[in-house]
Amino acid sequence: MAIARYGYSYRSNEYMSDLFKTMFPDSRIATDFVMRSKKVSYVIAHGISVYFHDELVKDVKKSNGYSLIYDETTTVGVKKQLDIYLRYWSEEHHGVVVRYFKSILLGHATGAIISKEIIDSLKTDGIDIKKLLMLGRDNPNVNKTVENIIDKEIMNERRKQLSSNNGNDDQILDGLFRIGSRSAARREDFVCVAESICDSVAKVMLRFVNTRWIEIGNCIERVLQQWDIIAEYFLVFMPQHCKSDIENCDRYRRVKLYLTSTISKIRLEFLLYISRTIFKKFLTWFQQEGPLVHMLYDQCSDLLKTVCLSFIKKDVIENKTVDELLNLSFDLQNNHQQNSTVEIGEMARKSLNKLTIEEKKQFFVDVRSFYCKITKELIRTLPLKNKLLKDLKCIQPSMRNEDESSSCYLRLARSMPQLTSTTDIDRLKYEWISYTLETIPNEWIVKSKFTDDYDLAHVVYHSMDYYWNKVFLLTDELGVPKYNTTAKLVKCLLSLSHGNADVERGVSENRNIISDDRSLLNQASINGLRTTSSAVRLYGDGQPHKMPISKLLLSVVSNSSVNYQKYLEQQKKILHDVAQSNKNNEKKDIVEKETDLLDVQKLLQQQFDNAQKYLHEGNERLKHAIQNRDFNEVDIAQMFIENSNTKLMSIREEIVENNDELNKLRKKLKK
């Protein structure tokens, strides 16, 4: 389990037997202990992981619904790997969990192939696809194809609807990293330049990738911390010592132009403010595994309002509903704040003194343009028109006694007809009334309170699944659970995904497990390592020594060798069947080719016979022409004879070639 969890090599246990023999010289168990790399491999792939995968499948089958989250990535072995995760309410753990389900190695990763693999994986384990609540995915069109195909599959199973989630500063950051940090020699030069101009320790540039938007703040902060060092290195050192390398380098020219601009640094300071103050909380908050879908609508609304309040007049924004904000003319100059009140961050505000009047004007034009683009993109991408997300607010404890909550709750129930019948909805109405009258202890909601160093009070709340699990345990005077139907619905609602962070974390874990020296691991080994690692994180709090060891687990591990042999036999049979199928197909192709060649042979023979007839006819015409002394007819007859002879020679060669091909095919059939 430690090997799977920490990414150790299979060979790391090979000398454990010698260690145990030395530690316990009088122990027969230590003497007989052997754990070679091959054994480690099949114990994980065909023992431990099989047990935990079966436990996962059993747990998922008990749930009323689940979300499926997937993503594909390219591994170090240059293979497409499809990772699948399941998010559901676990009856075993009494809350929402995100579990690694399976990895599949692909060649081509088209929408049709991905959807087929997902559907086949669910069917193989007997997981009901009709319980699929939503797909968690990113935005590429191939994933839209997957959604459509799986939606069609569910419709075929049961006609229900599938819900689904759906300046050049970045180039400069990339250029700084690529030019200054991807060469050992340039890193050393960069450190030397830093030591020559200041006492601070030089740090290499962090790489920024557009898809890793959450890291842009760290990249900008590193650049600003070392702005003087970077300017010295790129503007002074490189022109003197690396002239040949930068003469025709467009990336260097862009970096140089950026560093020599007086407005560039203040632009980065402004972007750092945007990243750290406005977006960081939102981006990091929704990286959590716990159920947060009930907060998604409010957080998205607050994000849009925060951005708008940063550059639009307050009287234009306040008292506006979200729907009104979506239709607001945010690009009109009359709605914008004055330069003195537009939010740019204190660091950027102090740097304004270094700019000329014209540069200040240009800077604020860029700032407003940036804010307008952000607002436009947020309106386009945030799910602020999604009524289901808006209604999900009602399951929060604070919304229990709100007038609108009952209507929201019933709309949620009606939006999931695969979960609730008309009878269930009638029960839900009654249970909701009972729930609003319930006395809920504050301990179910508030986990802890504390005061920080600035005497500010903080409240830490329990996760939403913890709160609702307490509610579901409430019983009436006869000991019957009060909220059976509510539990069925709310467990599914909390299983809805609030983002793709779960599977993205799996990509990082995959890199840790499948390192460069493990690029040849097969699919069974990858699934074994990932499944075991996921189980250790769930059952043992990430620590292998805390894992509960059951009799069934020991039994499965003891049978792993037998399972491995069965697996090898299955693979051998598959290879044999494929070879036999290829052989049969090859034989079939040979027979078809032979038939075609025989048909060609018949046609050639007919052509040969016709050519002989023409030759005979030509000879007869020549004979009569000579007898009649008709020299024109003699010339015609001779041309007729020459053409016939040429035709006969050509056909004869084709017949020989055709016979040779037939003989080769017949020899192959005899083998």
C-alpha positions in Angstrom: 0.0 0.0 0.0 2.9 2.3 0.7 4.3 1.6 -2.7 1.0 2.7 -4.3 0.5 5.7 -2.1 4.0 7.2 -2.2 5.0 6.1 -5.7 7.8 3.7 -4.6 9.4 1.4 -7.1 8.3 -2.2 -7.3 11.9 -3.2 -6.6 12.1 -1.3 -3.3 10.9 -4.4 -1.4 13.3 -6.9 -2.9 15.7 -6.7 0.0 13.1 -6.6 2.8 13.4 -10.4 3.2 17.1 -10.0 4.2 16.2 -7.2 6.6 13.5 -9.3 8.3 15.8 -12.3 8.6 18.3 -10.1 10.3 15.7 -8.5 12.6 13.9 -11.8 13.4 16.5 -14.6 13.0 14.3 -17.1 15.0 11.1 -16.4 13.0 10.1 -18.9 10.3 7.8 -16.3 8.8 10.7 -13.9 8.4 12.8 -16.7 6.9 10.1 -17.6 4.3 9.2 -14.0 3.5 9.8 -13.1 -0.2 8.5 -10.0 -1.9 10.1 -9.5 -5.3 9.0 -6.9 -7.8 6.8 -9.3 -9.8 5.0 -10.4 -6.7 4.5 -6.7 -5.6 3.1 -6.0 -9.0 0.4 -8.7 -9.1 -0.5 -8.4 -5.4 -1.4 -4.7 -6.1 -3.0 -5.2 -9.5 -4.8 -8.5 -8.9 -5.2 -8.5 -5.1 -5.4 -5.3 -3.1 -6.8 -3.1 -5.9 -9.4 -5.7 -6.8 -10.7 -5.7 -3.3 -11.0 -1.9 -3.0 -12.5 -1.6 -6.5 -15.2 -4.2 -5.6 -15.9 -2.3 -2.3 -16.2 0.9 -4.4 -18.7 -0.7 -6.8 -20.8 -2.0 -3.9 -20.9 1.4 -2.3 -21.8 3.2 -5.5 -24.7 0.7 -6.2 -26.2 1.6 -2.8 -26.4 5.3 -3.7 -29.5 6.8 -5.4 -27.3 8.7 -7.9 -23.7 9.6 -8.8 -21.8 12.2 -10.8 -19.1 11.0 -13.2 -16.0 13.2 -13.7 -13.5 12.5 -16.3 -10.5 13.9 -18.1 -7.9 12.7 -20.5 -4.2 13.5 -20.4 -1.0 12.4 -22.2 1.3 10.2 -20.0 5.1 10.0 -20.1 4.8 7.0 -22.4 3.0 9.2 -24.9 -0.3 7.5 -24.4 -3.7 9.0 -23.9 -5.0 8.1 -20.4 -8.6 8.6 -19.6 -9.2 9.0 -15.8 -12.7 8.4 -14.4 -13.9 9.5 -11.0 -17.2 9.0 -9.3 -18.8 11.5 -6.8 -21.7 10.1 -4.7 -23.2 9.9 -1.2 -21.4 7.0 0.5 -23.6 5.1 3.0 -20.4 3.6 4.4 -18.9 7.0 5.1 -22.1 8.9 5.7 -21.3 11.7 3.4 -20.2 12.7 -0.1 -17.0 11.1 -1.4 -15.0 11.4 -4.6 -13.5 8.0 -5.6 -11.1 7.1 -8.3 -12.9 4.6 -10.5 -10.7 3.6 -13.4 -8.0 4.6 -15.9 -8.1 3.6 -19.5 -5.2 3.8 -22.0 -6.3 5.0 -25.4 -4.8 5.6 -28.8 -7.2 8.0 -30.4 -9.3 10.0 -27.9 -12.3 10.9 -30.0 -15.7 11.6 -28.4 -17.1 8.3 -29.7 -14.2 6.3 -28.3 -14.3 8.0 -24.9 -18.1 7.6 -24.5 -17.9 4.0 -25.4 -15.1 3.3 -22.9 -17.1 5.1 -20.1 -20.4 3.3 -20.9 -18.6 -0.1 -21.2 -16.8 0.5 -17.9 -20.0 1.2 -16.1 -21.7 -1.8 -17.6 -18.8 -4.1 -16.8 -19.2 -3.4 -13.1 -22.9 -3.4 -13.2 -23.3 0.3 -12.3 -26.7 1.5 -13.4 -26.1 4.3 -16.0 -29.7 5.6 -15.4 -28.5 6.8 -11.9 -25.9 9.1 -13.6 -26.8 12.6 -12.4 -24.3 14.6 -14.4 -21.0 14.6 -16.2 -18.1 16.7 -14.9 -15.8 17.7 -17.7 -13.9 20.6 -19.3 -14.9 22.5 -22.4 -13.4 20.9 -25.5 -15.9 20.0 -28.2 -14.9 16.3 -28.0 -16.4 16.3 -24.5 -19.6 17.7 -25.8 -19.7 14.8 -28.1 -19.2 12.4 -25.2 -22.1 14.1 -23.3 -24.4 13.8 -26.3 -23.6 10.1 -26.8 -24.0 9.2 -23.1 -27.2 11.2 -22.9 -28.5 9.2 -25.9 -27.5 6.0 -24.1 -29.4 7.0 -21.0 -32.4 7.9 -23.1 -32.3 4.5 -24.7 -32.2 2.9 -21.2 -34.8 5.3 -19.8 -36.0 8.5 -21.4 -34.7 10.9 -18.8 -32.6 14.0 -19.2 -28.9 14.2 -18.3 -27.7 17.4 -16.6 -24.1 18.5 -17.2 -21.6 21.0 -15.9 -20.6 22.6 -18.1 -3.0 41.6 -23.0 0.2 39.7 -23.9 1.3 39.6 -20.2 0.9 35.8 -20.3 3.3 35.6 -23.2 5.8 37.7 -21.4 5.6 35.4 -18.3 6.1 32.4 -20.6 9.0 34.1 -22.3 10.8 35.0 -19.0 10.5 31.4 -18.0 11.7 29.9 -21.3 14.6 32.2 -21.8 15.9 32.5 -18.3 15.0 29.2 -16.6 15.2 26.3 -19.1 19.0 26.3 -19.4 21.3 25.4 -16.5 23.9 27.9 -17.8 21.4 30.7 -18.0 20.1 29.9 -14.5 23.7 30.2 -13.2 24.2 33.5 -15.1 20.9 34.8 -13.6 22.1 34.0 -10.0 25.5 35.7 -10.7 23.7 38.9 -12.0 21.5 38.9 -8.8 24.5 38.6 -6.5 26.2 41.5 -8.4 23.4 44.0 -7.9 21.8 43.1 -4.6 22.0 40.8 -1.5 18.7 38.9 -2.2 18.7 35.3 -3.3 17.7 34.9 -7.0 14.9 32.5 -7.7 14.1 31.0 -11.1 10.9 32.1 -12.9 7.8 30.0 -12.4 6.2 28.6 -15.5 2.8 30.0 -16.4 0.4 28.0 -18.5 -2.9 29.4 -19.7 -4.8 26.4 -18.5 -3.3 26.7 -15.0 -5.0 30.1 -14.3 -4.8 29.6 -10.6 -1.0 29.9 -10.6 -0.8 33.3 -12.4 -0.6 35.2 -9.1 2.5 33.2 -7.9 4.2 33.8 -11.3 3.6 37.6 -11.3 4.7 37.9 -7.6 8.0 36.1 -8.4 8.6 38.5 -11.4 7.8 41.6 -9.3 10.0 40.5 -6.4 13.0 40.2 -8.9 12.1 43.0 -11.3 15.5 44.8 -11.0 17.4 41.5 -11.4 15.3 40.5 -14.4 15.8 43.9 -16.0 19.6 43.7 -15.4 19.8 40.2 -16.8 17.8 40.7 -19.9 18.7 44.3 -20.8 22.4 44.4 -19.8 23.9 40.9 -19.3 22.3 39.0 -22.2 23.2 41.7 -24.9 26.8 41.5 -23.7 27.3 37.8 -23.2 24.6 36.1 -25.2 24.4 38.3 -28.3 24.4 35.4 -30.8 21.6 33.6 -29.0 19.2 36.6 -29.0 19.9 38.2 -32.4 17.0 36.4 -34.1 14.9 35.5 -31.1 11.4 37.0 -31.3 10.7 35.9 -27.7 13.6 37.9 -26.4 12.5 41.0 -28.4 9.1 40.8 -26.9 10.6 40.5 -23.4 13.0 43.4 -24.0 10.2 45.6 -25.3 8.1 44.7 -22.3 10.9 45.4 -19.7 11.7 48.8 -21.3 8.2 50.0 -21.1 7.5 52.2 -18.0 3.9 50.9 -17.9 4.7 47.2 -17.8 5.5 46.8 -14.1 2.4 48.7 -13.0 0.3 46.4 -15.3 1.7 43.4 -13.5 1.0 45.0 -10.1 -2.6 45.5 -11.2 -2.9 41.9 -12.4 -1.5 40.7 -9.1 -4.1 42.7 -7.3 -6.8 41.1 -9.5 -5.5 37.6 -9.0 -5.0 37.8 -5.2 -7.9 40.0 -4.1 -10.7 39.1 -6.5 -10.1 35.7 -7.9 -7.9 33.7 -5.5 -10.6 33.0 -2.9 -13.1 31.9 -5.6 -10.5 29.7 -7.4 -9.1 28.0 -4.4 -12.4 27.6 -2.5 -13.9 25.4 -5.2 -10.8 23.2 -5.3 -12.2 21.3 -2.3 -13.6 17.8 -2.4 -16.6 18.5 -0.1 -20.0 19.3 -1.4 -20.1 22.9 -2.5 -22.6 22.9 -5.3 -25.2 24.6 -3.1 -22.8 27.6 -2.8 -21.9 27.9 -6.4 -24.6 30.3 -7.6 -24.1 32.8 -4.7 -20.3 32.7 -5.1 -20.6 33.2 -8.9 -23.0 36.1 -8.3 -20.6 37.7 -5.7 -17.7 37.3 -8.1 -19.5 39.1 -10.9 -20.6 41.9 -8.5 -17.1 42.3 -7.1 -15.6 42.7 -10.6 -18.4 45.2 -11.5 -18.0 47.3 -8.4 -14.2 47.6 -9.1 -14.8 49.8 -12.1 -18.5 50.7 -12.4 -20.3 53.3 -10.3 -21.8 52.0 -7.1 -25.2 53.6 -7.8 -25.4 51.7 -11.1 -24.7 48.4 -9.4 -26.4 48.5 -6.0 -29.9 47.0 -5.6 -29.5 45.2 -9.0 -30.5 41.6 -9.2 -28.2 39.1 -10.9 -30.5 39.1 -14.0 -30.3 42.9 -14.2 -26.5 42.7 -13.9 -26.3 40.3 -16.8 -28.1 42.9 -19.0 -26.1 45.9 -17.7 -24.2 48.0 -20.3 -20.9 47.7 -18.5 -18.8 49.1 -21.4 -20.5 52.5 -21.4 -18.1 55.3 -20.2 -20.9 57.0 -18.3 -21.2 54.0 -16.0 -17.5 53.9 -15.2 -15.9 55.3 -12.1 -13.3 58.0 -12.2 -9.6 57.1 -12.4 -9.1 57.9 -8.7 -11.7 55.3 -7.6 -11.2 52.5 -10.0 -9.8 49.5 -8.1 -6.2 48.8 -9.2 -4.6 47.8 -5.9 -2.4 49.8 -3.5 0.8 48.7 -5.0 -0.2 49.8 -8.5 -1.7 53.1 -7.1 1.7 54.0 -5.5 3.5 53.3 -8.8 1.3 55.8 -10.7 3.6 58.6 -9.6 6.3 57.1 -11.9 4.1 57.5 -15.0 3.6 60.6 -17.2 0.1 62.0 -17.7 -0.3 60.3 -21.1 1.0 57.0 -19.6 -1.6 57.3 -16.8 -4.3 57.8 -19.3 -3.2 54.8 -21.3 -2.9 52.7 -18.2 -6.5 53.4 -17.1 -7.8 52.8 -20.6 -6.1 49.4 -20.4 -7.5 48.8 -16.9 -11.1 49.5 -18.0 -10.7 47.4 -21.1 -9.4 44.6 -19.0 -12.3 44.9 -16.5 -14.8 45.0 -19.4 -13.3 41.8 -21.0 -13.3 40.0 -17.6 -17.0 41.0 -17.1 -17.9 39.9 -20.5 -16.2 36.6 -20.1 -17.8 36.0 -16.6 -21.2 36.7 -18.0 -20.6 34.3 -20.8 -19.2 31.5 -18.7 -20.7 31.7 -15.2 -23.8 29.6 -14.8 -25.9 32.5 -13.5 -28.9 31.6 -15.7 -28.9 28.0 -14.4 -32.2 27.7 -12.4 -31.1 24.4 -10.9 -28.0 26.0 -9.3 -30.1 28.9 -8.0 -32.6 26.6 -6.4 -29.9 24.5 -4.8 -29.4 27.3 -2.3 -32.4 26.1 -0.4 -30.6 23.1 1.1 -28.4 25.4 3.2 -29.3 25.5 6.9 -29.6 29.3 6.7 -32.3 29.0 4.0 -34.5 26.5 6.0 -37.2 29.0 7.0 -37.1 31.3 4.0 -40.4 31.6 2.1 -38.9 30.8 -1.3 -37.1 27.7 -0.1 -40.1 25.4 -0.3 -40.8 26.3 -3.9 -37.1 25.9 -4.8 -37.0 22.5 -3.1 -40.0 21.2 -5.0 -38.6 22.5 -8.3 -35.4 20.5 -7.6 -37.5 17.4 -7.0 -39.4 17.9 -10.2 -36.2 18.4 -12.2 -35.1 14.9 -11.3 -38.0 12.7 -12.3 -35.7 9.6 -12.5 -35.4 10.0 -8.7 -38.8 11.2 -7.5 -42.3 10.0 -8.4 -45.5 12.1 -7.8 -46.0 10.2 -4.6 -42.4 11.1 -3.5 -43.1 14.8 -4.2 -46.2 14.7 -2.0 -44.0 13.1 0.8 -41.3 15.8 0.2 -43.9 18.6 0.7 -44.8 17.1 4.1 -41.2 16.3 5.1 -40.1 19.9 4.2 -42.8 21.4 6.4 -41.7 19.1 9.2 -38.0 20.0 8.6 -38.8 23.8 8.9 -40.4 23.2 12.3 -37.5 21.0 13.5 -35.2 22.2 16.3 -31.7 21.9 14.8 -28.8 22.1 17.3 -26.2 24.7 16.4 -23.5 22.1 16.8 -24.7 20.4 13.6 -23.9 23.6 11.7 -21.0 25.3 13.5 -17.8 23.2 13.9 -15.8 25.7 15.9 -15.2 29.4 16.6 -12.0 31.2 17.3 -10.5 34.7 17.5 -7.4 35.6 15.5 -4.5 37.8 16.5 -6.4 40.9 15.4 -9.4 40.1 17.7 -11.5 39.2 14.7 -14.0 36.4 15.2 -14.0 33.4 12.9 -16.6 30.6 12.4 -15.7 27.2 11.0 -18.8 25.4 9.6 -19.3 21.7 9.2 -19.6 20.4 5.6 -23.1 20.2 4.2 -23.1 16.4 4.1 -22.2 16.3 7.8 -25.2 18.5 8.6 -27.7 16.6 6.4 -26.4 13.2 7.7 -27.4 14.4 11.2 -30.9 15.4 9.9 -31.3 12.0 8.2 -30.7 10.3 11.5 -33.7 12.0 13.2 -36.6 9.6 14.0 -40.1 9.9 15.2 -41.6 8.5 18.5 -41.7 5.0 16.9 -38.1 5.1 15.8 -38.9 5.5 12.1 -36.7 7.9 10.1 -38.5 11.2 9.5 -36.8 12.2 6.2 -36.4 9.1 4.1 -37.7 10.7 0.9 -35.7 13.9 1.6 -32.6 11.8 2.1 -33.0 10.2 -1.3 -33.2 13.6 -3.0 -30.6 15.6 -1.0 -28.0 12.9 -1.2 -28.2 13.1 -5.0 -28.1 16.9 -5.0 -25.0 17.0 -2.9 -23.4 14.5 -5.2 -23.5 17.0 -8.1 -20.0 18.2 -8.9 -19.0 21.9 -8.5 -16.0 21.6 -10.7 -13.3 19.5 -12.4 -10.7 19.9 -9.6 -11.1 16.3 -8.4 -10.0 14.7 -11.6 -7.3 17.4 -12.2 -5.8 16.4 -8.8 -5.7 12.9 -10.2 -3.5 14.1 -13.0 -0.9 15.2 -10.5 -1.2 12.0 -8.6 -0.8 10.1 -11.9 2.5 12.0 -12.6 3.8 11.0 -9.1 2.9 7.3 -9.7 3.8 7.0 -13.4 7.2 8.6 -13.4 9.6 8.6 -16.4 11.1 5.2 -15.4 7.6 3.7 -15.2 6.3 4.7 -18.7 5.8 1.0 -19.7 3.3 0.2 -17.0 0.3 -1.5 -18.5 -3.4 -0.6 -17.8 -3.8 -3.2 -15.1 -0.8 -1.9 -13.1 -1.9 1.7 -13.4 -5.4 0.9 -12.2 -4.0 -1.2 -9.4 -1.7 1.6 -8.2 -4.3 4.4 -8.5 -7.1 2.3 -6.9 -4.9 1.3 -3.9 -3.6 4.9 -3.5 -7.1 6.2 -3.5 -8.2 3.7 -0.9 -5.3 4.5 1.4 -6.3 8.2 1.2 -10.0 7.4 2.0 -9.7 4.6 4.6 -6.3 5.3 6.2 -6.2 9.1 6.0 -3.4 8.9 3.5 -1.3 6.7 5.8 -0.8 3.0 4.9 -0.2 1.9 8.5 -3.7 3.1 9.5 -5.5 1.0 6.9 -8.0 -1.5 8.3 -7.1 -5.0 7.4 -10.2 -7.3 7.0 -10.3 -11.1 6.5 -11.7 -10.5 3.0 -8.8 -8.3 2.1 -6.3 -10.9 3.3 -8.2 -13.6 1.4 -8.1 -11.6 -1.9 -4.4 -10.9 -1.5 -3.6 -14.5 -0.9 -5.5 -15.4 -4.1 -3.8 -12.6 -6.1 -1.3 -15.2 -7.5 -4.2 -17.3 -8.8 -5.9 -14.2 -10.2 -2.7 -13.2 -11.8 -2.4 -16.6 -13.5 -6.0 -16.3 -14.7 -5.2 -12.9 -16.0 -2.2 -14.2 -17.9 -4.2 -17.1 -19.3 -6.9 -14.6 -20.4 -4.4 -12.4 -22.1 -2.8 -15.5 -23.7 -6.3 -16.6 -24.9 -7.0 -13.1 -26.2 -3.7 -13.1 -28.1 -4.4 -16.6 -29.5 -7.9 -15.6 -30.5 -6.6 -12.5 -32.2 -3.9 -14.5 -34.0 -6.4 -17.1 -35.0 -8.8 -14.4 -36.2 -6.0 -12.8 -38.1 -5.1 -16.1 -39.6 -8.7 -16.8 -40.6 -9.1 -13.4 -42.1 -5.8 -13.8 -43.9 -7.0 -17.2 -45.3 -10.3 -15.6 -46.2 -8.4 -12.8 -48.0 -6.3 -15.4 -49.9 -9.3 -17.4 -51.0 -11.0 -14.1 -52.2 -7.8 -13.1 -54.0 -7.6 -16.6 -55.6 -11.1 -16.3 -56.8 -10.4 -12.9 -58.3 -7.2 -14.2 -60.0 -9.2 -17.2 -61.4 -11.7 -14.7 -62.8 -8.9 -12.7 -64.3 -7.4 -15.9 -65.7 -10.7 -16.8 -67.4 -10.9 -13.3 -68.9 -7.3 -13.4 -70.1 -7.9 -16.8 -71.7 -10.9 -15.5 -73.5 -8.8 -12.5 -74.7 -6.0 -14.9 -75.8 -8.5 -17.0 -77.8 -9.9 -13.9 -79.5 -6.4 -12.7 -80.3 -5.6 -16.1 -81.9 -8.8 -15.9 -84.0 -7.8 -12.4 -85.2 -4.3 -13.8 -86.1 -5.9 -16.6 -88.0 -8.2 -14.2 -89.8 -5.2 -12.0 -90.6 -3.2 -14.9 -92.1 -6.3 -15.9 -94.3 -6.6 -12.3 -95.5 -2.9 -12.2 -96.3 -3.2 -15.4 -98.3 -6.1 -14.2 -100.3 -4.5 -10.8 -100.9 -1.3 -12.5 -102.3 -3.4 -14.8 -104.6 -5.3 -11.7 -105.9 -2.2 -9.5 -106.1 -4.0 -6.9 -103.9 -1.1 -5.1 -102.3 -3.2 -2.7 -100.3 -5.0 -5.6 -98.7 -1.6 -7.2 -98.1 -0.5 -4.2 -96.1 -3.7 -4.2 -94.1 -3.4 -8.0 -93.4 0.2 -7.6 -92.3 -0.8 -4.8 -89.8 -3.6 -7.0 -88.6 -1.2 -9.9 -88.0 1.4 -7.7 -86.2 -1.3 -6.3 -83.9 -2.6 -9.7 -83.1 1.0 -11.0 -82.3 1.6 -8.1 -80.1 -1.7 -8.6 -78.3 -0.9 -12.3 -77.9 2.5 -11.7 -76.4 1.1 -9.1 -73.9 -1.7 -11.5 -72.9 0.7 -14.4 -72.6 2.9 -12.3 -70.1 -0.2 -11.4 -68.1 -1.3 -15.1 -68.0 2.2 -16.1 -66.7 2.1 -13.3 -64.0 -1.4 -14.4 -63.0 -0.3 -18.0 -62.8 2.7 -17.0 -60.6 0.4 -15.1 -58.2 -2.0 -18.1 -58.1 0.9 -20.5 -57.2 2.1 -18.1 -54.4 -1.4 -17.9 -52.9 -1.9 -21.7 -53.1 1.4 -22.2 -51.3 0.2 -19.9 -48.5 -3.0 -21.9 -48.2 -1.0 -25.2 -47.8 1.0 -23.7 -44.8 
